[in-house]
């Protein structure tokens, strides 16, 4: 999961960026020209990467040579514009989206994307992810009082005309922390707000650290923290929530019924540029102008978003079925010469990874618990599997430079925070075999497969999900490489999983999962805490370490207001993660969007 907590996602732009471009876009009736302006922001909310998106942007030739050679336009030609018309937008999913249209509950990228025309966050950000005063609300930190004051713009209203209030901002925290909701959007970072943990544990009836100085109908919310964090200057920092929830509309819905309520599933309210008129669950969303939108009248009359499978994406681009549609990277060569289409793209901030599961998520304790006896709780085994992946060869042959190797869990786009000198686990079967031999993984002569050091059979269950027609052959290739090492790796349940089933299995810490593949989009603050902390539900490896906790705390400490100190701690953490290999980064890629030539003004700059 894109504002909200940062969520890993790999759509070409965030839902926040989508509504920004929608309010600036329009249609030329006589020439069918659309004007779109794309913000530089990414998805600023924590979501699980969808089946489609993993293939699209989780994706070079060794040393990134072929990736570096790719050049895409970041703008389309500007033409005259006129308001009106309907924008058609493709939701590329190989599974239906679940249709949860409330930021506090939604945690998958398909839901976030399907809600994008209306789902606006509280804050805007600049090119460096710093929160600005250009959004629906402003932020003011008070270092003396350890507080954050959030002030809504006076014209911000829900799509039913009700003003967005301090109570709406406060109620979002109630939803997040109420123990009956059990949302994965609640993380340990929020417990830096005074009284948050007590409310979450059912020990308090309200959150003591949240104040509404002008009353519930006012425009100000004050958050009292145990400690201010340097990340709080940036969007997607995880230490405070960046959305509001319509209290007047949801207050009569019991917390444990919210996720299934029609207010969330069928008739949601938003304060973004568009209001939802209709949704076919899992298939489409239809939108018209929000007449109360605080920025003014959006140019388009309507937005129509509908689902298409990745295998049909290229045909849809060639046939101009949609005005806007993402390019599946493996299929770029098939569509790159399509007439009357502009391809706009750049390197994605997203990275894909392999996580070795060594514990479980304890819902009652609200934290990860590592199992010292887990079969994957051996760094030699984890590193051997990483060395056993012929990633560069796959990227070169299948993705033709559209996907490339990455070395760190902190993307290079974060500049000095990313350790450029960190090595990668390059394909090296000899090194992998040596690690396994030294660690005591002996081969069973009757099967040819290795045994655990304790002599027990070793079978490793791999949880991946369908992302396109090639996913099974892609991962079968990796399993064949691991077989050369004597490792018996198999798909959980015999094949790649349907995306929603994969999500449920991962979130529930299915004990049958040993290794899983996913991707994160760490847009916003570069801190990795939300993905790898002890109290973070998105720590899918479920590892816990005093060293990891200490380094993450130092990265987010007051001392890290000193940038040099924070850079140093970031590098120490990246090196520690490399050495322990609980999570191994694999690829990133170019994010490319096919934009109808009738579209003008689209820009990534």
N, C-alpha and C positions, 0 to 999 in steps of 0.2 A: 505494500500500500505506500495524493493530493488524496480562514481555512480551518481543516481538521488536523488531528494528529497526523504526522506524516505516515503514509501507508505505502507499502510496496505496490507499485503498479507499473505497467509499462505501456500505457497508451501514449500516443504521440504528443499529446498535451493534456493538461489537467482539465477536470471539469471546471475549475476556476477559470482557466484560460479559455475554455469553450464559451462560458457565458460572457467573458470580456469581448471575445470576437463577435459574439452574436449581437451584442448591443451596438457594435460598431459596423455591422454589416447590413447590406440592403441589396435590392434586386432591380436590375434595369428591365422594365417590362418589354420594351421593344427589342432589346438585344439579349435578354435573359442573362444579364450580368449581375453577379453578386459581389458585394464588397465585404471582405472579412479581414479582421485584424487579429492576429494571434498574439497573446501575451507570452512573455518568456517564462512565466511561472509554470511549475509542474504540479502534478497532483499532490495536494498538501494534506492528505488524509491516509490513514493506515488501512490498506486493503490487501487482500491476498491476490496474487497475480492470476489473471484469468487464463483459461486454456489457450485462447487465441494469442494473448499478448506475450506469452513466454516465447513463442516461436518468432513473433514479429520483432521483438527487441532484445530478447535474451540470447544474444547471439554472439578469426582472421588468420590470417596467415601468420606464421611465426614472426615474432617481433613487430607485429602489427603492420607489416609492410604494405599489404594490399589494402588494409583499412585506411591507412594514411593517404592512399592515392584517391580515395573516393571524394568527389566534390559534388555537392548538391546546392542548388539555389536555395536561399533562405527567404526569398520574397517572390511574389508573382507580379506581373505587370499591373500597374495601376491604371484604371479606366474610370470613366464617368459612372456615377451611381444614382440609384433612385430607390426609395423605400418601397417595401411591399414584397409579396411573393412568399414562397415556401422553400426552405432549405431542406434537402434530403441528406441524411447522414447515416453511414453504415456502422452498426454495432457488430464487430467481428467476433463471434463467439461460436465455439463448437459445442457449447452446452447452453441451455437457457439461463438467463439471469434470474436471480431469485426474487427480485422485485421488492427489496427492502429500501424504502425511500425516506430514511431518517439517518442523518449523519452519525448519531450516537450508536446506532445499531448496525449499520451497513459496514461490511468488512471484506467485500470482494470488488475487484475492479469493474466487472460488468455492471453491477448495480450503480456504482459511482458514475460510470460513463453514461448510463441510461438516464441518470438524474441531472446531468450536467447543465442543461439549459436553464434550470431553475435554482440549482443548489449552489448558492453563493456563500463564501466564508465571510467572517467578520473583517478580515484584514487583507490589505494588498501588500505586495512586496516589490522590491527593486531587483535589478539584475544580479545582485549579490545576496538575495534571499532576505534582506533586511526588511522588517515590517515598516511600512510607510503610513502616512495619514490619508492615503487616497482610497481606502476601502470604506466599507459600511460603518466601521468603527475605528477609533484611534486608541493607541496604547501609550501609557505613561508609566515608567518605572520609578519608584521612589526608593532609593538605596537606604536612606535613613530609617524608613518605616518598614522596609522589606515588603513592599506592596506593588501591585500593578493596578492601575486605574484604566478601565475600558469604558469608553464613551461612544455611544451610538450617534450616528448622524441623525438629525431631526426628522428627515423625510423617509427613513427606512420603514417599510411596511410589509406585512405579509400579503400574499396574493389574494386574501379575502378582505383586505383593506384595514385590518387591525394593525396598530403600530407595533413594531418590535420594541420590547421593553427590557428593563433590567431583569425582570422576573423570567423572561424568556432565556436570557443568558444564564441565569442561575439555575433554571430548571434543567438545562442541558447537563449540568454537573450532577443533579439529582438522578437523572436517567443513567448517566455513566456509572455512578457509584452505588446505586441501589442494589443490594445483594440479590433481589428478585429478578433483575434484568439479565445479569450474567453476560454482559457484552464484552467482547475482546478488545473494545476500544478503551476500557479501563486498564490503566497501567500503573506501575509503581511510581512513575515520574509524577503523576497527579497527587501522590501522597505528600509531596512537598507543600501542598496547600494545607494550612492548618485545619484540623478537624475532618479532613477527607477520609483518612483511614478509619477513624472511629465511626463515621457514617456508613462506610462500606461494610464494616464489621457488624453493623446493627447495634452499636453501643450508643449512638446518638441519633436524634430525630431530625437534626439539621446539620448543615456543614458550617461549623463555627467560623471558619476563615473566609467566608464569602459575605460581603456586606453590600447592601443596596442603599446608599446614602440619601437618595432622593425618593426612596420607597420603591415598591414593586413596579409601579407604572412609570418610574423615572427612566433616565437614559444612562445612568452610571452604575458600574459594577466595580467593586474593589476586592481584589484577591489578596489575602494575607498569607505570605509564604514563610516557611521556616528559614529559607535562605534564597536570595536572588541568584540566578544562574546566568552565565554569559550567553547561553543559548536562547534566553528569553528575548534577546534583541532580534532574533530571526524567526521567520515563519516556520511552521512545522516543527517546533522545538519539543513538543510533548509535555511541557510543564504546565501549560494551561490550554483549555479547549478553545477552538477557534470557530465555533458555530453557535447558533442559538436554536432553541426548540420552542414551537408555539404553545405556550402554557395554556392559553385560553381554549385551544383546540384539543389538547391531549390530556388535560388535567383529570378528566373523568374516566380515562382508560387506566385500569390497573397496570402496575409496572410489569407484571408477569404476562400481560396480554398485549403489550405494546407491539411486539414484533409481528403478531398475526392480525392486528387491528386494521380495519379499512382506512383509518386515518393515516396509516403508514404504508399500507400496501396498494390502495386504490385511489385515494383522494388526498395526497399529501399537500401541505402548504410549503411555499418557499418565498423568500424575499429577493430572489434573483430576477433576471429580466423576463423570464417566461413562467407561465403557470401551466401545470399539467392538466390537459383536457381529458386524456384517456390513456390507459395502458392495457396491453394484452400481456399478461404475466409471462415473462421469459422471452417475449418476442418483440415488443415495440413500445414506444412512448410517443405521444403526440402532444404538442405544445402550442399555445398562442400567447400573445403579448400579456405580460403582467401590467395591468393599467396603473398599478400603484408603484411601479419600480422607481426607486429613489434617484437613479441616475438620469431618468427620462425615458422617452419612448424608444424601444428597440426598433431597428429598421425592418426586420422580417415580420410578416404577419404570423407565420407559422414555422415550426420546426418539426420534421417527421424523422424519427430515429427507428430503424428496424434492423433486426438481426440477420446476419448472413454468415454462413460457415466459411472458414478459411479456404477450403477447397474451391469455393465459388468466387473468391475475392477477385482473382485475376480477370475472370470473365466479366464480372461486374464493372471493373475499371475499363475494360475494352468497350463495353456496351454503354458506358456513361449512365449506369443505373443510379448512381449516387453523385451528389455534388462534392461530397467529401468522403474519402475512404482510405484507410490505412493500407500500406503495401506489405504483404507478407514477404519477408526478406528473401526466402528461397525462390520466390516467384518474380523478383524484380526484373530479371533478364527477359521474362516473358512479356512484361508490360511496359518496359522503359521507352519503347518507341511508339507508344500509343499517341495518336493525334488528338489535339484539342484537350490535352491534359497537362497540367504543370505538376512536376514532382518537387516537393519542398521537403527538405530534411536536414538533419544534423546528427551528431553523435548523441546517443541517449545517455542520460545520467544513470539509468538502470544497470544493474549487474545481476547475472544469474549465479547460482552457487549450488554446491552439494553440501548437505548438512548430515552429519553422522549422529544419530539419536542415541543419547547416553542416559536418558532419564525420562521424567514425565512432568506434566503440568498438574499441580495439585490445586484444584479449584477451591477447596476449603481453606488452604493456607494462602492462596493467592500468589504462588511462586513456583518456580521450577525446582524439582528435586532430582539430583543426579544419583544414578544407581551405579555404585562402584563395581558391580558385577555384570554390568551390561556388556554384551558381546562386542560392542563398538567402542568400549572404554579402554582402548589401547591405541596410543598414538602411532605405533608402527603399522597397524592395520589400516588406520585412516590415511596415513601418508602413502602407503603402498597402493591403495585404491586411487588416490590422486595421481600418483606417478603412472598408473596404469591406464589413464585416459588419453587417447590420441586426439586431443581437442584441436590442435592446430591443423592436423590433416583433415578432420571433419569440416572445420570452418572453411578451409581452402576449397575442398571439393564440393561441398553442398551449398555454401553461402557466398562464394565468389567475392570475398572481401567485405561483404555487408555485415559480417559478424567478426569479432576480433577478441583475442585473449586479454584478460585483465589480471593484474597482479595483487590487487588489494580490495578489501571491503570498504575502503574509503575511495570513491571514484576520483580520477585524475582531475575532473572539473572543479574539485574543491581546492585546487592549487597546492599551496605549501602544506596543507593538512594531509594530503595523500603522500605516502612514502614511495617515491618513484624508484628507489633502489631495492625495494622488496623483490625477492626472486619469485618465480612461479614453479609449480610442480610440473615441469615439462615431462613429456612422455618418455619413460625410462624403465623398461621392464626389468633390466638387470638390477637397477637400484631398488626397485620394488621387491624383487625376489630376495635380495640380500636383507632388506628390512624384515621381511616375514620369517626368513630362516633364523635370523638372530633373535627374534622375539619368540621363537619356539612354535611357530605354526608349521608343524610337520605334515607332509603329504600322506594320505591314506593310499597305500599301494593298490588297493582293490578298486578305488574310485578315481584316483588321481587328484582328488580335491584335498585341500588342507584341512587339518583339524585345529580346534582351539588349543592353546597351550596346556589346558587341563585335560586334553585328550578327547573332549566331546566333539561331536559333529558340528561343523560350521556352515550354516546356511544364512545368507544375508538377503533380507527382503527389501526390495527397492520400490519406493512409492513415487511414481511420476504420473502425470495426467496427460490426456490427449490434448495436443496443441495444434496438430494438423495431421495429414495423412502420413507424414514421414516420421512421426515421433517414435513409433514402435521400432522401426528399423534403425533409427538413430541410437536409441538406448540398447537395442540388441547388439549393435556394434561394440558399445562400451562393455557390455556383459561378456562378449567374446574376448575382449582384451583382458578382462579380469580372470576369465577362465584360463588364459595362458599363464596366469600367476598361480593357478590352482585354487582360485576363489570361486565358490559356488554362489553366484548372485542371481536372483530371479525376481521377476515382477511380482509385487504383492498382488495376490489373487490371479496371477497368471498373465496379466496384460496391463498396459497403461490404464489408469482409472478415469472415469468420467469426472470432470472438473469438480462439480459440487460434492460428489462422493469423496474425492480427494481432500477437499477443504474440510469436510466433517471429520475425516479420519485423522488429519493432521491436528486440527484444533482439539480433538478429544484425546490426543496422545495415544492413538491406537498402539497397543503393545506389540503388535505384529510388525510395525514399521521399524526398520533398522537404519535405512538411509533414504533421504528424500531430496528432490530437486525443486527449487523454486527461484524466484527473483525478487529483488527489492528495488524500489525507486526511492533513494534517500534524499528527496528534494527538501530543501530548507536548510536547517542547521546541520552541519556535518557530524554531530555527535552520533555515535552508533548505539547509544544506550538503549533506545527504544526497541532495537532489534536483538540485542544480545545481553540484556541485563537479567539478573536473577529473578526479578519480579515482572518480567515482560512476557506476555503470552506469545509474542512473536519470536521468541528465542526457540526456534523449532528443533535445534539440537538438544535442548533441555540441559545444557551443561551449566554447572555452577562452580565457580572458583573464587577464592578470596583474592587472588591476584587480579582476575578479571574485574571483580567488583571494585577493588581499590583503584585500578586504572580508570574505570568508567566514572567513578566518583571524582577523581582528580580532573578528568576532562571537563566535567560539569561543575567544578567547584568555583568559588569566588576567585581563587588564585588564577583561574583560567580567563579572567578578564584581561590578563596579560597574555597577548596573542602568542608570544614566543614560548611561554610555558605550556599553553594549550597545544601548540604544534608538537612540542617535545613529547607530551603525554600521548597525543594521537599516534605518533610514530612508535612509541613504546608499546601501545596496545596492538597496533597492526603487526608488529614483530612477534608479540606474544601469541596472537591468533595464528600467525603463520606457523610458528613452532609447534603449536598444539593441534592444529588442523581439525578442530571441532566443526568448523565451517570453512569450506575452500571455495574462493571465488573462481569462476570459470570464464565467462564471456560478458561482453557488452556488444552493442551494435549500433548501426544507424537506425534512427526512427524516421521513416519516410511516409509522407502523406500524398495521395493522388488528389489533386484539386482541379475540378473542371475549369477549362480555360475561360469560362464565363465568369469565373470568380476573380475579383480584383482586390488588391490591397492586403492580401494575406502576407504576413511577415513573421519570421522567427526572431527578428532583431529587436 
